[in-house]
Amino acid sequence: MDTEHMQLYVTDMVKCRQNVAQASQQIVEALETVGFLYIENVDGFDFDQLFKACQWMFGQPQAVKDKITRNHWNPNNKNVLRGYFPVVPGEVSHKEGFDFTGTFNPNDPDIHPSM
């Protein structure tokens, strides 16, 4: 991959609704080649509200975040795919976050606990 001229994929949610198959293909391509994409035109999205929610969430005491930490980092918790994840020393990402997803079938062969 030519990282000097990397293409940033832009996904327009209005256009996604018009051609779901094409949008899905483009999203998969973006995530498999670049690893991320930019999403625009999301109905009801309020950046300021999201930023305030993030400040609140990540400003919580560690004891609160530990209760919702993914099982990978807190074996006492059952949540495998959803939940808080901490900054891990030595990791290249240097980020903390909160993974969330829709409902899924735990017997789906494409769902793996390591995800």
C-alpha positions, 0 to 999 in steps of 0.5 A: 500500500502506498502510504504516501498517497493513501486514500481516505474512504468517505461513506455518505449515509444518504448514498448508502441507503440508495445502494446498500450492496455497493455501500457495503462493498466499499465499506469492507474494502476501506476497512480491509485496505486502510483500516478506517473510514470517514462517515458523513451525513448521519441523521441526527448526529450531534458532534457536541453531544457526542463529545460531552458524552465521551468526556463524561464516560472517560472521566469516570473513576477507574473503578466505574470503568472496571465494571464495564471493561471487556472480559479480555482485560477483566476476566471477572466480566462476561462481556466479550465484544462490548465494553470499555478497554483501557490504554495498554502500555506498549501498544501502538494505539495508545487509546482507551475506548468503548466497543459497542455492537448490535445484537448477534448470535453467539453461535455465528461461526464468524463471531470469535471471542478474540474479536 
